[in-house]
Amino acid sequence: MNNKLTIWSTALFSLVLSVSVYAQFNTTYTTTDLLDTSTRLLSDFDIPEGSDINIQWRLESSQYITRTEEKPFPQLGFVEAFPNTYGRIDINTDKTYRVMGVRGAFNLKTYNYIEMVPYEIDRDGQYIRFDSLTGEPLPGVFIQEPIIRIGMTVWGNGRPYDVEAHVESSKGDVVTIPLGTTEHNGWKLVSSAIPSRIYSNDKVFKDLDNKFVSKILKFTLWSTPDDPVDDFIVYFDEIFFSIAISKPFYDGYELETSDVIEAINWQSQEE
């Protein structure tokens, strides 16, 4: 296994704890209903990418972002780097280890933000989902399972900027997940459980036979009126999410799955 992926062990341990807590405060299901849990990679920015999901990242920002000829912010870039948190680099590989950097500055001390928005693309770099009305590419990454935890490794710059994730459920509910801040120096793993209210509807867990149930919309950096706004850089690596594969826990639940229903030789009884 790639040494860089050892971070998942820590994330998975946190996942087990979060599932247990979730079960105590949610009457929809208990830990015995969970048939599988898994931590998966959204993006590690390496070449080749360690995830099966191909992503084109775009930056969007608030109105007071600095945009001058000398400082046309926000800026996105990639650099060869490898957080020591992951252990030693595997030298017997053709992989190029990279991290993603976001650079910016603001003109006013207020509530400013920079959004990191993922767009799914194919192997040829072409967008794969489009708005049916505008024809523009659709942002966000569609996940086929309910997300219960999300996180990343963040290189902090000592400033107390907030880092958030935005996730949408199959019901259209959008929830903002505080992941941490950039107030530390160097690399740090930040992650958070998805609030149980986003999956309070039992039907969410009944619709797991190849149906979309979650969408990762974006990640956001926030500054407040008390924070410095001059030039800054924040780096990101190993964005991951944890999913729960669950089925309703009752005798005969499989009879309402699409695979079973479509396999039945239904015969019309019309005269």
C-alpha positions as a Python dict, from the first residue, in 0.01 Angstrom:
ca = {
    (1, 'M'): (0, 0, 0),
    (2, 'N'): (119, 350, -81),
    (3, 'N'): (267, 507, 232),
    (4, 'K'): (73, 823, 161),
    (5, 'L'): (-251, 641, 228),
    (6, 'T'): (-163, 544, 585),
    (7, 'I'): (-349, 856, 695),
    (8, 'W'): (-670, 668, 626),
    (9, 'S'): (-610, 446, 928),
    (10, 'T'): (-647, 747, 1155),
    (11, 'A'): (-952, 868, 966),
    (12, 'L'): (-1114, 526, 980),
    (13, 'F'): (-1063, 504, 1356),
    (14, 'S'): (-1240, 839, 1392),
    (15, 'L'): (-1511, 710, 1160),
    (16, 'V'): (-1588, 415, 1387),
    (17, 'L'): (-1627, 650, 1682),
    (18, 'S'): (-1852, 884, 1487),
    (19, 'V'): (-2078, 600, 1374),
    (20, 'S'): (-2123, 484, 1734),
    (21, 'V'): (-2215, 836, 1847),
    (22, 'Y'): (-2445, 876, 1548),
    (23, 'A'): (-2632, 559, 1639),
    (24, 'Q'): (-2696, 677, 1993),
    (25, 'F'): (-2874, 994, 1885),
    (26, 'N'): (-3056, 875, 1572),
    (27, 'T'): (-3349, 637, 1585),
    (28, 'T'): (-3339, 553, 1214),
    (29, 'Y'): (-3078, 278, 1254),
    (30, 'T'): (-2819, 139, 1490),
    (31, 'T'): (-2460, 27, 1445),
    (32, 'T'): (-2585, -325, 1372),
    (33, 'D'): (-2754, -190, 1058),
    (34, 'L'): (-2422, -85, 904),
    (35, 'L'): (-2309, -358, 666),
    (36, 'D'): (-1994, -176, 555),
    (37, 'T'): (-1798, 144, 611),
    (38, 'S'): (-1518, 270, 395),
    (39, 'T'): (-1287, 571, 369),
    (40, 'R'): (-1221, 680, 11),
    (41, 'L'): (-998, 929, -160),
    (42, 'L'): (-1153, 1228, -336),
    (43, 'S'): (-822, 1374, -458),
    (44, 'D'): (-453, 1363, -367),
    (45, 'F'): (-339, 1592, -654),
    (46, 'D'): (-64, 1344, -748),
    (47, 'I'): (37, 1235, -1097),
    (48, 'P'): (-118, 994, -1161),
    (49, 'E'): (-412, 1078, -939),
    (50, 'G'): (-465, 827, -658),
    (51, 'S'): (-843, 852, -682),
    (52, 'D'): (-1074, 699, -941),
    (53, 'I'): (-1250, 1036, -956),
    (54, 'N'): (-1107, 1286, -1206),
    (55, 'I'): (-1149, 1645, -1093),
    (56, 'Q'): (-1090, 1992, -1238),
    (57, 'W'): (-1063, 2248, -959),
    (58, 'R'): (-1184, 2607, -992),
    (59, 'L'): (-1160, 2897, -747),
    (60, 'E'): (-1437, 3145, -671),
    (61, 'S'): (-1413, 3432, -424),
    (62, 'S'): (-1596, 3714, -248),
    (63, 'Q'): (-1609, 4070, -378),
    (64, 'Y'): (-1313, 4206, -179),
    (65, 'I'): (-1056, 3969, -324),
    (66, 'T'): (-746, 4154, -449),
    (67, 'R'): (-744, 4170, -829),
    (68, 'T'): (-466, 4383, -969),
    (69, 'E'): (-215, 4342, -1250),
    (70, 'E'): (51, 4246, -997),
    (71, 'K'): (-180, 4038, -778),
    (72, 'P'): (-457, 3877, -985),
    (73, 'F'): (-604, 3672, -701),
    (74, 'P'): (-728, 3413, -624),
    (75, 'Q'): (-463, 3181, -766),
    (76, 'L'): (-440, 2803, -783),
    (77, 'G'): (-120, 2605, -818),
    (78, 'F'): (43, 2267, -759),
    (79, 'V'): (385, 2188, -618),
    (80, 'E'): (578, 1867, -559),
    (81, 'A'): (557, 1801, -185),
    (82, 'F'): (489, 1520, 59),
    (83, 'P'): (369, 1576, 418),
    (84, 'N'): (586, 1384, 663),
    (85, 'T'): (264, 1277, 835),
    (86, 'Y'): (230, 1005, 572),
    (87, 'G'): (568, 847, 645),
    (88, 'R'): (848, 779, 397),
    (89, 'I'): (804, 832, 23),
    (90, 'D'): (793, 519, -190),
    (91, 'I'): (1096, 569, -416),
    (92, 'N'): (1008, 265, -627),
    (93, 'T'): (726, 437, -810),
    (94, 'D'): (672, 667, -1107),
    (95, 'K'): (418, 870, -911),
    (96, 'T'): (479, 1244, -871),
    (97, 'Y'): (362, 1352, -526),
    (98, 'R'): (195, 1693, -531),
    (99, 'V'): (-16, 1921, -313),
    (100, 'M'): (-257, 2196, -415),
    (101, 'G'): (-190, 2556, -316),
    (102, 'V'): (-439, 2843, -291),
    (103, 'R'): (-303, 3196, -288),
    (104, 'G'): (-493, 3516, -218),
    (105, 'A'): (-533, 3851, -47),
    (106, 'F'): (-829, 4071, 37),
    (107, 'N'): (-879, 4447, 24),
    (108, 'L'): (-1102, 4479, 329),
    (109, 'K'): (-1119, 4321, 674),
    (110, 'T'): (-1462, 4163, 663),
    (111, 'Y'): (-1611, 3818, 604),
    (112, 'N'): (-1412, 3713, 298),
    (113, 'Y'): (-1391, 3375, 134),
    (114, 'I'): (-1228, 3167, -137),
    (115, 'E'): (-1414, 2862, -260),
    (116, 'M'): (-1243, 2553, -405),
    (117, 'V'): (-1502, 2399, -638),
    (118, 'P'): (-1456, 2051, -789),
    (119, 'Y'): (-1586, 1960, -1136),
    (120, 'E'): (-1592, 1600, -1252),
    (121, 'I'): (-1409, 1537, -1580),
    (122, 'D'): (-1330, 1231, -1792),
    (123, 'R'): (-986, 1091, -1874),
    (124, 'D'): (-957, 1336, -2163),
    (125, 'G'): (-1017, 1635, -1938),
    (126, 'Q'): (-1371, 1701, -2062),
    (127, 'Y'): (-1655, 1794, -1827),
    (128, 'I'): (-1908, 1514, -1787),
    (129, 'R'): (-2211, 1690, -1635),
    (130, 'F'): (-2384, 2001, -1767),
    (131, 'D'): (-2674, 2225, -1667),
    (132, 'S'): (-2968, 2139, -1893),
    (133, 'L'): (-3072, 2506, -1918),
    (134, 'T'): (-2744, 2697, -1945),
    (135, 'G'): (-2518, 2426, -2087),
    (136, 'E'): (-2253, 2519, -1831),
    (137, 'P'): (-2057, 2245, -1647),
    (138, 'L'): (-2217, 2139, -1319),
    (139, 'P'): (-2000, 2179, -1010),
    (140, 'G'): (-1970, 1915, -743),
    (141, 'V'): (-1877, 1550, -718),
    (142, 'F'): (-2157, 1293, -709),
    (143, 'I'): (-2107, 1008, -460),
    (144, 'Q'): (-2314, 690, -477),
    (145, 'E'): (-2324, 638, -101),
    (146, 'P'): (-2420, 852, 201),
    (147, 'I'): (-2116, 1044, 327),
    (148, 'I'): (-2077, 1036, 706),
    (149, 'R'): (-1733, 1200, 741),
    (150, 'I'): (-1514, 1427, 530),
    (151, 'G'): (-1164, 1564, 579),
    (152, 'M'): (-827, 1662, 434),
    (153, 'T'): (-470, 1748, 525),
    (154, 'V'): (-416, 2125, 551),
    (155, 'W'): (-92, 2322, 558),
    (156, 'G'): (-163, 2611, 793),
    (157, 'N'): (-22, 2961, 766),
    (158, 'G'): (-77, 3062, 1129),
    (159, 'R'): (-391, 3258, 1047),
    (160, 'P'): (-728, 3160, 1198),
    (161, 'Y'): (-903, 3118, 863),
    (162, 'D'): (-1190, 2869, 879),
    (163, 'V'): (-1195, 2563, 651),
    (164, 'E'): (-1537, 2426, 557),
    (165, 'A'): (-1686, 2153, 340),
    (166, 'H'): (-2027, 2181, 177),
    (167, 'V'): (-2223, 1858, 118),
    (168, 'E'): (-2567, 1801, -35),
    (169, 'S'): (-2791, 1500, 35),
    (170, 'S'): (-3023, 1327, -211),
    (171, 'K'): (-3309, 1525, -58),
    (172, 'G'): (-3144, 1850, -166),
    (173, 'D'): (-3040, 1949, 187),
    (174, 'V'): (-2708, 2137, 188),
    (175, 'V'): (-2503, 2130, 505),
    (176, 'T'): (-2185, 2323, 591),
    (177, 'I'): (-1925, 2114, 774),
    (178, 'P'): (-1661, 2301, 979),
    (179, 'L'): (-1335, 2110, 936),
    (180, 'G'): (-1092, 2328, 1130),
    (181, 'T'): (-873, 2634, 1076),
    (182, 'T'): (-538, 2727, 923),
    (183, 'E'): (-412, 2875, 1251),
    (184, 'H'): (-153, 2599, 1293),
    (185, 'N'): (185, 2594, 1121),
    (186, 'G'): (262, 2314, 878),
    (187, 'W'): (55, 2006, 797),
    (188, 'K'): (-243, 1889, 1002),
    (189, 'L'): (-523, 1638, 942),
    (190, 'V'): (-867, 1796, 982),
    (191, 'S'): (-1198, 1612, 951),
    (192, 'S'): (-1553, 1617, 1078),
    (193, 'A'): (-1858, 1392, 1089),
    (194, 'I'): (-2159, 1483, 877),
    (195, 'P'): (-2451, 1587, 1105),
    (196, 'S'): (-2706, 1308, 1135),
    (197, 'R'): (-2994, 1538, 1038),
    (198, 'I'): (-2884, 1530, 677),
    (199, 'Y'): (-2969, 1157, 674),
    (200, 'S'): (-3273, 1164, 904),
    (201, 'N'): (-3500, 1030, 629),
    (202, 'D'): (-3508, 649, 630),
    (203, 'K'): (-3551, 647, 251),
    (204, 'V'): (-3192, 767, 209),
    (205, 'F'): (-3068, 431, 333),
    (206, 'K'): (-3315, 239, 118),
    (207, 'D'): (-3188, 396, -205),
    (208, 'L'): (-2835, 259, -217),
    (209, 'D'): (-2869, 34, -522),
    (210, 'N'): (-2663, 250, -759),
    (211, 'K'): (-2852, 571, -689),
    (212, 'F'): (-2697, 911, -613),
    (213, 'V'): (-2736, 996, -246),
    (214, 'S'): (-2461, 1252, -179),
    (215, 'K'): (-2281, 1538, -350),
    (216, 'I'): (-1962, 1716, -242),
    (217, 'L'): (-2020, 2075, -354),
    (218, 'K'): (-1711, 2272, -251),
    (219, 'F'): (-1456, 2360, 15),
    (220, 'T'): (-1430, 2713, 154),
    (221, 'L'): (-1166, 2929, 324),
    (222, 'W'): (-1317, 3206, 539),
    (223, 'S'): (-1162, 3513, 702),
    (224, 'T'): (-1334, 3731, 964),
    (225, 'P'): (-1308, 4108, 1031),
    (226, 'D'): (-1040, 4035, 1294),
    (227, 'D'): (-811, 3840, 1059),
    (228, 'P'): (-519, 3975, 851),
    (229, 'V'): (-599, 4007, 482),
    (230, 'D'): (-260, 4057, 315),
    (231, 'D'): (-98, 3791, 91),
    (232, 'F'): (-142, 3433, 211),
    (233, 'I'): (-99, 3077, 87),
    (234, 'V'): (-269, 2759, 211),
    (235, 'Y'): (-184, 2410, 82),
    (236, 'F'): (-414, 2107, 71),
    (237, 'D'): (-359, 1734, 26),
    (238, 'E'): (-543, 1401, 60),
    (239, 'I'): (-905, 1512, 53),
    (240, 'F'): (-1106, 1209, 164),
    (241, 'F'): (-1456, 1107, 264),
    (242, 'S'): (-1603, 817, 460),
    (243, 'I'): (-1922, 644, 355),
    (244, 'A'): (-2167, 406, 521),
    (245, 'I'): (-2320, 129, 318),
    (246, 'S'): (-2637, 37, 500),
    (247, 'K'): (-2965, -140, 441),
    (248, 'P'): (-3288, -124, 641),
    (249, 'F'): (-3265, -380, 919),
    (250, 'Y'): (-3578, -589, 886),
    (251, 'D'): (-3666, -936, 762),
    (252, 'G'): (-3716, -928, 385),
    (253, 'Y'): (-3568, -585, 309),
    (254, 'E'): (-3407, -723, -7),
    (255, 'L'): (-3751, -772, -168),
    (256, 'E'): (-3782, -399, -235),
    (257, 'T'): (-3444, -353, -404),
    (258, 'S'): (-3444, -280, -775),
    (259, 'D'): (-3231, -585, -861),
    (260, 'V'): (-3486, -823, -712),
    (261, 'I'): (-3789, -642, -852),
    (262, 'E'): (-3646, -630, -1205),
    (263, 'A'): (-3549, -999, -1192),
    (264, 'I'): (-3906, -1114, -1122),
    (265, 'N'): (-4100, -1246, -1421),
    (266, 'W'): (-4401, -1020, -1373),
    (267, 'Q'): (-4708, -1134, -1570),
    (268, 'S'): (-5001, -909, -1647),
    (269, 'Q'): (-5338, -1031, -1521),
    (270, 'E'): (-5545, -820, -1757),
    (271, 'E'): (-5824, -1011, -1928),
}
